[in-house]
Amino acid sequence: MGLSLIFFIVVALSIYFLTNYYIFIHIVPLCHTPAGKAVAVLLILHMIAYPCGRILQAIVSTEALVKISAALTAIGSYYLAFMVYAFFLALLEDIYQFLASLFSFLPLLDGTSKAALWKLGICIIIVIVTLGSINAKRPRVVNLDMDMPCSCTSPRSIRAVAVSDMHVGPFMRNSRIRELVDRINSLSPDLVFFVGDIVDESVSTAIEEGLADELKDIKAPLGVYASPGNHDHYAGIDAVEKVLKQAGVKMLRDEFTVVGDAFLLVGREDAMASRFDGSTRKPLSSILKSAPKDRPIVVLDHTPVGLDEATSLNVTLQLSGHTHNGQIWPFNLITGLVFEKSWGILRKGNTVFYVSCGYGTWGPPVRLGSVPEIILLNLKLDPKVEPIAE
């Protein structure tokens, strides 16, 4: 385990426990009755469920304990979404109390008012998280039309389906993989792309959920290709690549291929790979050095960083994911600050970028402020379209 990963885990755990402490000191003083004390105990159990489940996952191997760890992780994952909004409710209470101390026309909240606020707030949060859980399982199809130059004698069209961030694991199980495959096939693609984070954290879980067997059923005459994501490296990139190979999926790691004698497809190593296993990422110019110069270029690059590199090399289209568009509001505001484009279409020079908010979820199986998506690319290759100048 690299130092950067250890640092990330320490920071994440610190934020987790400090956030829960902040929520705890707001709720527990209100729990005077027997029912209230039971709520306090229940709250503590939910707070420790996720870290306990993850620790058990790492150290146990017996079937019974594995099931217990999975149950704790599932409960804790839903609590993560609850925790976000409980934190904001506690913050709202403190802001109001501060303003009430400054302005006499605002009454200070007493114990009864605080209890009523939290009873109503918890009910609303539970409804929000429930709706977000339902939303996370209802993907939509996003259509993207692209006119591309070609060396062909007459126009032709290629239908490609792109999916990012499946996160096969505790909440992306066999039935949902099967649903995704059926949905892809219903779109009658010529070609399929998986743009990273195919596996969540464990290759063994992906194998247990029959990932290879399900992906084998994808019908795409021009092939199924993938690029790695940061989670694929965390899970073990070589093992992930092996599973995908069994499914007939070609993973491109800083390499290119010519698809249908129509365009160059480049799959890039993930920008965060070195943090997990020391994998290096080649410059795009190095990957394309030996590539044919007369075809448009489509790049699969999981993490949407360094976009100017693709623009400078006149890439026609780049597909990315990773951001989940924050997954849970208001984190989309943060990803919008971190990334040049957190979700949707961006045009830079001659290059079109599409950053997907993904199909699966990471952490809580909840989406609020974004909808899971499958991208349907209608690639229109036409010799009349002016080629991009070198």
PAVEXKOL-121287 format. One record per residue (C-alpha): y, z, x; residue in three letters. Coordinates in nm, 3 decimals. Example, Ala and Ser with C-alpha at 12.3 -4.5 7.8 and 13.67 -1.06 7.14 Angstrom:
2
{r {-0.450; 0.780; 1.230}; ala}
{r {-0.106; 0.714; 1.367}; ser}
END
This chain:
390
{r {0.000; 0.000; 0.000}; met}
{r {0.331; -0.113; 0.152}; gly}
{r {0.630; 0.115; 0.202}; leu}
{r {0.838; -0.085; -0.046}; ser}
{r {0.573; -0.035; -0.315}; leu}
{r {0.550; 0.338; -0.240}; ile}
{r {0.929; 0.361; -0.262}; phe}
{r {0.923; 0.178; -0.596}; phe}
{r {0.658; 0.416; -0.737}; ile}
{r {0.852; 0.725; -0.621}; val}
{r {1.176; 0.597; -0.773}; val}
{r {1.004; 0.498; -1.099}; ala}
{r {0.834; 0.838; -1.135}; leu}
{r {1.161; 1.019; -1.059}; ser}
{r {1.345; 0.823; -1.327}; ile}
{r {1.058; 0.884; -1.570}; tyr}
{r {1.051; 1.261; -1.525}; phe}
{r {1.430; 1.302; -1.521}; leu}
{r {1.462; 1.098; -1.840}; thr}
{r {1.197; 1.306; -2.013}; asn}
{r {1.357; 1.630; -1.894}; tyr}
{r {1.686; 1.515; -2.047}; tyr}
{r {1.513; 1.443; -2.381}; ile}
{r {1.317; 1.769; -2.362}; phe}
{r {1.625; 1.993; -2.322}; ile}
{r {1.776; 1.836; -2.634}; his}
{r {1.473; 1.866; -2.862}; ile}
{r {1.292; 2.186; -2.765}; val}
{r {1.579; 2.431; -2.843}; pro}
{r {1.562; 2.304; -3.203}; leu}
{r {1.190; 2.380; -3.239}; cys}
{r {1.194; 2.740; -3.368}; his}
{r {0.949; 2.711; -3.658}; thr}
{r {0.571; 2.681; -3.620}; pro}
{r {0.597; 2.315; -3.719}; ala}
{r {0.876; 2.269; -3.466}; gly}
{r {0.670; 2.428; -3.191}; lys}
{r {0.385; 2.191; -3.276}; ala}
{r {0.629; 1.900; -3.241}; val}
{r {0.737; 2.032; -2.900}; ala}
{r {0.375; 2.050; -2.782}; val}
{r {0.311; 1.700; -2.916}; leu}
{r {0.620; 1.574; -2.733}; leu}
{r {0.501; 1.724; -2.403}; ile}
{r {0.156; 1.569; -2.446}; leu}
{r {0.312; 1.227; -2.503}; his}
{r {0.540; 1.273; -2.202}; met}
{r {0.250; 1.336; -1.965}; ile}
{r {0.008; 1.087; -2.123}; ala}
{r {0.117; 0.780; -1.926}; tyr}
{r {0.119; 0.930; -1.574}; pro}
{r {-0.206; 1.119; -1.644}; cys}
{r {-0.371; 0.802; -1.775}; gly}
{r {-0.263; 0.602; -1.470}; arg}
{r {-0.383; 0.868; -1.227}; ile}
{r {-0.720; 0.888; -1.404}; leu}
{r {-0.750; 0.508; -1.393}; gln}
{r {-0.713; 0.521; -1.016}; ala}
{r {-0.971; 0.792; -0.948}; ile}
{r {-1.242; 0.783; -1.217}; val}
{r {-1.537; 0.549; -1.257}; ser}
{r {-1.759; 0.705; -1.527}; thr}
{r {-1.748; 0.523; -1.860}; glu}
{r {-1.634; 0.826; -2.064}; ala}
{r {-1.344; 0.908; -1.832}; leu}
{r {-1.243; 0.542; -1.810}; val}
{r {-1.213; 0.535; -2.190}; lys}
{r {-1.008; 0.856; -2.186}; ile}
{r {-0.776; 0.716; -1.919}; ser}
{r {-0.735; 0.394; -2.119}; ala}
{r {-0.650; 0.592; -2.434}; ala}
{r {-0.395; 0.806; -2.249}; leu}
{r {-0.235; 0.499; -2.095}; thr}
{r {-0.214; 0.328; -2.434}; ala}
{r {-0.053; 0.631; -2.599}; ile}
{r {0.182; 0.671; -2.304}; gly}
{r {0.276; 0.301; -2.312}; ser}
{r {0.398; 0.325; -2.670}; tyr}
{r {0.578; 0.646; -2.578}; tyr}
{r {0.769; 0.456; -2.307}; leu}
{r {0.941; 0.253; -2.578}; ala}
{r {1.004; 0.569; -2.783}; phe}
{r {1.144; 0.738; -2.471}; met}
{r {1.408; 0.468; -2.421}; val}
{r {1.563; 0.522; -2.763}; tyr}
{r {1.517; 0.900; -2.757}; ala}
{r {1.718; 0.899; -2.433}; phe}
{r {1.999; 0.705; -2.601}; phe}
{r {1.992; 0.942; -2.899}; leu}
{r {2.030; 1.241; -2.664}; ala}
{r {2.311; 1.061; -2.483}; leu}
{r {2.481; 0.984; -2.815}; leu}
{r {2.463; 1.351; -2.909}; glu}
{r {2.623; 1.455; -2.581}; asp}
{r {2.898; 1.195; -2.607}; ile}
{r {2.980; 1.310; -2.960}; tyr}
{r {2.987; 1.675; -2.855}; gln}
{r {3.218; 1.587; -2.568}; phe}
{r {3.454; 1.399; -2.798}; leu}
{r {3.442; 1.683; -3.053}; ala}
{r {3.549; 1.925; -2.781}; ser}
{r {3.855; 1.707; -2.715}; leu}
{r {3.954; 1.623; -3.072}; phe}
{r {3.977; 1.904; -3.327}; ser}
{r {3.923; 1.673; -3.626}; phe}
{r {3.563; 1.613; -3.510}; leu}
{r {3.334; 1.905; -3.602}; pro}
{r {3.100; 2.029; -3.330}; leu}
{r {2.731; 1.993; -3.411}; leu}
{r {2.555; 2.321; -3.478}; asp}
{r {2.179; 2.379; -3.455}; gly}
{r {2.118; 2.266; -3.815}; thr}
{r {2.315; 1.943; -3.767}; ser}
{r {2.137; 1.870; -3.441}; lys}
{r {1.797; 1.925; -3.603}; ala}
{r {1.890; 1.687; -3.887}; ala}
{r {2.014; 1.430; -3.636}; leu}
{r {1.687; 1.439; -3.442}; trp}
{r {1.465; 1.432; -3.752}; lys}
{r {1.642; 1.121; -3.879}; leu}
{r {1.664; 0.970; -3.530}; gly}
{r {1.293; 1.014; -3.454}; ile}
{r {1.199; 0.851; -3.785}; cys}
{r {1.425; 0.553; -3.710}; ile}
{r {1.289; 0.521; -3.355}; ile}
{r {0.929; 0.522; -3.480}; ile}
{r {1.015; 0.242; -3.726}; val}
{r {1.191; 0.042; -3.451}; ile}
{r {0.900; 0.078; -3.207}; val}
{r {0.651; -0.019; -3.480}; thr}
{r {0.850; -0.333; -3.564}; leu}
{r {0.876; -0.411; -3.192}; gly}
{r {0.499; -0.380; -3.156}; ser}
{r {0.448; -0.627; -3.441}; ile}
{r {0.706; -0.863; -3.293}; asn}
{r {0.527; -0.859; -2.955}; ala}
{r {0.221; -1.019; -3.115}; lys}
{r {0.401; -1.305; -3.290}; arg}
{r {0.478; -1.580; -3.038}; pro}
{r {0.690; -1.882; -3.115}; arg}
{r {0.683; -2.232; -2.968}; val}
{r {0.996; -2.343; -2.781}; val}
{r {1.042; -2.721; -2.756}; asn}
{r {1.202; -2.863; -2.444}; leu}
{r {1.263; -3.238; -2.408}; asp}
{r {1.313; -3.387; -2.061}; met}
{r {1.403; -3.744; -1.968}; asp}
{r {1.262; -3.816; -1.622}; met}
{r {1.273; -4.124; -1.398}; pro}
{r {0.946; -4.287; -1.302}; cys}
{r {0.811; -4.578; -1.103}; ser}
{r {0.603; -4.690; -1.401}; cys}
{r {0.658; -5.034; -1.555}; thr}
{r {0.699; -4.902; -1.910}; ser}
{r {0.800; -4.570; -2.068}; pro}
{r {0.536; -4.302; -2.117}; arg}
{r {0.530; -3.947; -2.249}; ser}
{r {0.346; -3.640; -2.127}; ile}
{r {0.306; -3.326; -2.337}; arg}
{r {0.288; -3.013; -2.125}; ala}
{r {0.249; -2.653; -2.240}; val}
{r {0.386; -2.376; -2.019}; ala}
{r {0.312; -2.005; -2.052}; val}
{r {0.442; -1.726; -1.830}; ser}
{r {0.362; -1.356; -1.806}; asp}
{r {0.034; -1.327; -1.994}; met}
{r {-0.035; -0.988; -1.831}; his}
{r {-0.404; -0.983; -1.917}; val}
{r {-0.495; -0.615; -1.931}; gly}
{r {-0.490; -0.319; -2.170}; pro}
{r {-0.277; -0.496; -2.434}; phe}
{r {-0.370; -0.858; -2.366}; met}
{r {-0.738; -0.850; -2.440}; arg}
{r {-1.002; -1.109; -2.520}; asn}
{r {-0.892; -1.169; -2.878}; ser}
{r {-0.533; -1.238; -2.774}; arg}
{r {-0.644; -1.465; -2.488}; ile}
{r {-0.851; -1.655; -2.744}; arg}
{r {-0.549; -1.677; -2.978}; glu}
{r {-0.339; -1.817; -2.694}; leu}
{r {-0.601; -2.078; -2.601}; val}
{r {-0.630; -2.185; -2.965}; asp}
{r {-0.252; -2.209; -2.994}; arg}
{r {-0.231; -2.418; -2.674}; ile}
{r {-0.502; -2.655; -2.796}; asn}
{r {-0.330; -2.691; -3.133}; ser}
{r {-0.031; -2.840; -2.947}; leu}
{r {-0.253; -3.120; -2.804}; ser}
{r {-0.121; -3.095; -2.446}; pro}
{r {-0.191; -3.341; -2.170}; asp}
{r {-0.117; -3.071; -1.917}; leu}
{r {-0.090; -2.690; -1.906}; val}
{r {0.107; -2.462; -1.671}; phe}
{r {0.068; -2.086; -1.623}; phe}
{r {0.385; -1.963; -1.453}; val}
{r {0.271; -1.638; -1.291}; gly}
{r {0.169; -1.284; -1.392}; asp}
{r {-0.152; -1.407; -1.549}; ile}
{r {-0.318; -1.074; -1.471}; val}
{r {-0.144; -0.742; -1.531}; asp}
{r {-0.283; -0.506; -1.267}; glu}
{r {-0.661; -0.532; -1.251}; ser}
{r {-0.875; -0.840; -1.190}; val}
{r {-1.182; -0.647; -1.307}; ser}
{r {-1.016; -0.590; -1.644}; thr}
{r {-0.938; -0.962; -1.670}; ala}
{r {-1.301; -1.041; -1.593}; ile}
{r {-1.420; -0.790; -1.856}; glu}
{r {-1.192; -0.956; -2.111}; glu}
{r {-1.350; -1.295; -2.034}; gly}
{r {-1.034; -1.458; -1.897}; leu}
{r {-1.222; -1.737; -1.716}; ala}
{r {-1.453; -1.813; -2.008}; asp}
{r {-1.162; -1.837; -2.251}; glu}
{r {-0.937; -2.050; -2.030}; leu}
{r {-1.227; -2.293; -1.978}; lys}
{r {-1.179; -2.400; -2.340}; asp}
{r {-0.829; -2.536; -2.282}; ile}
{r {-0.826; -2.909; -2.352}; lys}
{r {-0.577; -3.078; -2.119}; ala}
{r {-0.685; -3.415; -1.972}; pro}
{r {-0.429; -3.403; -1.688}; leu}
{r {-0.533; -3.055; -1.581}; gly}
{r {-0.439; -2.688; -1.594}; val}
{r {-0.223; -2.549; -1.311}; tyr}
{r {-0.084; -2.209; -1.222}; ala}
{r {0.159; -2.047; -0.982}; ser}
{r {0.126; -1.682; -0.874}; pro}
{r {0.341; -1.396; -0.997}; gly}
{r {0.414; -1.054; -0.850}; asn}
{r {0.149; -0.887; -1.068}; his}
{r {-0.113; -1.136; -0.952}; asp}
{r {-0.043; -1.024; -0.597}; his}
{r {-0.053; -0.659; -0.699}; tyr}
{r {-0.393; -0.716; -0.863}; ala}
{r {-0.520; -0.912; -0.561}; gly}
{r {-0.413; -1.273; -0.537}; ile}
{r {-0.735; -1.406; -0.383}; asp}
{r {-0.943; -1.248; -0.660}; ala}
{r {-0.707; -1.382; -0.927}; val}
{r {-0.726; -1.730; -0.775}; glu}
{r {-1.107; -1.709; -0.776}; lys}
{r {-1.118; -1.619; -1.146}; val}
{r {-0.880; -1.904; -1.229}; leu}
{r {-1.089; -2.148; -1.027}; lys}
{r {-1.392; -2.049; -1.236}; gln}
{r {-1.185; -2.141; -1.543}; ala}
{r {-1.093; -2.481; -1.400}; gly}
{r {-0.733; -2.372; -1.333}; val}
{r {-0.580; -2.488; -1.006}; lys}
{r {-0.343; -2.233; -0.853}; met}
{r {-0.072; -2.389; -0.640}; leu}
{r {0.052; -2.157; -0.368}; arg}
{r {0.336; -2.323; -0.179}; asp}
{r {0.176; -2.662; -0.227}; glu}
{r {0.221; -2.974; -0.436}; phe}
{r {0.007; -3.223; -0.623}; thr}
{r {0.080; -3.554; -0.796}; val}
{r {0.016; -3.530; -1.170}; val}
{r {-0.087; -3.839; -1.362}; gly}
{r {0.068; -4.063; -1.097}; asp}
{r {0.395; -3.963; -1.268}; ala}
{r {0.559; -3.663; -1.100}; phe}
{r {0.521; -3.407; -0.825}; leu}
{r {0.413; -3.061; -0.935}; leu}
{r {0.497; -2.778; -0.694}; val}
{r {0.364; -2.424; -0.729}; gly}
{r {0.553; -2.170; -0.524}; arg}
{r {0.434; -1.840; -0.379}; glu}
{r {0.613; -1.560; -0.561}; asp}
{r {0.934; -1.435; -0.404}; ala}
{r {0.809; -1.074; -0.427}; met}
{r {0.463; -1.138; -0.279}; ala}
{r {0.540; -0.990; 0.062}; ser}
{r {0.601; -0.648; -0.096}; arg}
{r {0.240; -0.626; -0.209}; phe}
{r {0.018; -0.802; 0.044}; asp}
{r {0.242; -0.949; 0.312}; gly}
{r {0.211; -1.306; 0.182}; ser}
{r {0.481; -1.534; 0.315}; thr}
{r {0.675; -1.788; 0.113}; arg}
{r {0.751; -2.128; 0.257}; lys}
{r {1.088; -2.295; 0.207}; pro}
{r {1.075; -2.557; -0.066}; leu}
{r {1.194; -2.819; 0.183}; ser}
{r {0.889; -2.743; 0.399}; ser}
{r {0.652; -2.782; 0.102}; ile}
{r {0.805; -3.118; 0.009}; leu}
{r {0.824; -3.252; 0.365}; lys}
{r {0.511; -3.467; 0.329}; ser}
{r {0.552; -3.537; -0.043}; ala}
{r {0.620; -3.885; -0.187}; pro}
{r {0.993; -3.945; -0.232}; lys}
{r {0.982; -4.174; -0.536}; asp}
{r {0.877; -3.926; -0.805}; arg}
{r {1.057; -3.654; -1.004}; pro}
{r {0.974; -3.296; -0.907}; ile}
{r {0.861; -3.013; -1.136}; val}
{r {0.847; -2.667; -0.979}; val}
{r {0.661; -2.358; -1.103}; leu}
{r {0.828; -2.052; -0.952}; asp}
{r {0.759; -1.720; -1.124}; his}
{r {1.065; -1.518; -1.021}; thr}
{r {1.395; -1.702; -1.089}; pro}
{r {1.578; -1.630; -0.765}; val}
{r {1.734; -1.861; -0.505}; gly}
{r {1.794; -2.133; -0.761}; leu}
{r {2.031; -2.320; -0.533}; asp}
{r {1.736; -2.412; -0.312}; glu}
{r {1.580; -2.620; -0.591}; ala}
{r {1.917; -2.771; -0.681}; thr}
{r {1.987; -2.875; -0.322}; ser}
{r {1.656; -3.065; -0.313}; leu}
{r {1.720; -3.241; -0.646}; asn}
{r {1.429; -3.081; -0.828}; val}
{r {1.415; -3.226; -1.179}; thr}
{r {1.279; -2.921; -1.361}; leu}
{r {1.192; -2.565; -1.258}; gln}
{r {0.997; -2.328; -1.484}; leu}
{r {1.013; -1.953; -1.424}; ser}
{r {0.941; -1.626; -1.603}; gly}
{r {0.922; -1.266; -1.479}; his}
{r {1.230; -1.127; -1.654}; thr}
{r {1.079; -1.087; -2.004}; his}
{r {1.449; -1.109; -2.096}; asn}
{r {1.447; -0.732; -2.059}; gly}
{r {1.165; -0.705; -2.320}; gln}
{r {1.330; -0.403; -2.485}; ile}
{r {1.698; -0.395; -2.571}; trp}
{r {1.929; -0.308; -2.393}; pro}
{r {1.738; -0.398; -2.073}; phe}
{r {1.823; -0.763; -2.135}; asn}
{r {2.178; -0.667; -2.038}; leu}
{r {2.044; -0.545; -1.701}; ile}
{r {1.827; -0.852; -1.635}; thr}
{r {2.129; -1.064; -1.729}; gly}
{r {2.319; -0.901; -1.443}; leu}
{r {2.032; -0.914; -1.192}; val}
{r {1.933; -1.277; -1.245}; phe}
{r {2.151; -1.585; -1.262}; glu}
{r {1.957; -1.675; -1.577}; lys}
{r {1.748; -1.415; -1.756}; ser}
{r {1.620; -1.640; -2.035}; trp}
{r {1.664; -1.996; -2.155}; gly}
{r {1.805; -2.317; -2.010}; ile}
{r {2.035; -2.342; -1.711}; leu}
{r {2.163; -2.668; -1.565}; arg}
{r {2.272; -2.673; -1.202}; lys}
{r {2.358; -3.006; -1.049}; gly}
{r {2.071; -3.246; -1.123}; asn}
{r {1.824; -2.963; -1.189}; thr}
{r {1.723; -2.809; -1.521}; val}
{r {1.588; -2.452; -1.507}; phe}
{r {1.401; -2.287; -1.791}; tyr}
{r {1.336; -1.913; -1.761}; val}
{r {1.081; -1.797; -2.016}; ser}
{r {1.082; -1.449; -2.165}; cys}
{r {0.701; -1.465; -2.143}; gly}
{r {0.401; -1.436; -2.368}; tyr}
{r {0.266; -1.088; -2.296}; gly}
{r {0.430; -0.753; -2.222}; thr}
{r {0.452; -0.513; -1.931}; trp}
{r {0.439; -0.138; -1.992}; gly}
{r {0.497; -0.076; -2.363}; pro}
{r {0.340; -0.346; -2.583}; pro}
{r {0.673; -0.372; -2.763}; val}
{r {0.943; -0.640; -2.778}; arg}
{r {1.288; -0.568; -2.914}; leu}
{r {1.555; -0.831; -2.863}; gly}
{r {1.314; -1.102; -2.748}; ser}
{r {1.024; -1.296; -2.899}; val}
{r {0.711; -1.395; -2.703}; pro}
{r {0.702; -1.767; -2.643}; glu}
{r {0.498; -2.072; -2.555}; ile}
{r {0.693; -2.367; -2.412}; ile}
{r {0.613; -2.720; -2.527}; leu}
{r {0.754; -2.971; -2.279}; leu}
{r {0.799; -3.326; -2.397}; asn}
{r {0.834; -3.513; -2.069}; leu}
{r {0.967; -3.864; -2.130}; lys}
{r {0.914; -4.080; -1.823}; leu}
{r {1.123; -4.395; -1.829}; asp}
{r {1.185; -4.650; -1.551}; pro}
{r {1.533; -4.703; -1.697}; lys}
{r {1.634; -4.344; -1.620}; val}
{r {1.833; -4.341; -1.299}; glu}
{r {1.642; -4.169; -1.017}; pro}
{r {1.806; -3.868; -0.855}; ile}
{r {1.992; -3.957; -0.539}; ala}
{r {1.852; -3.816; -0.218}; glu}
END
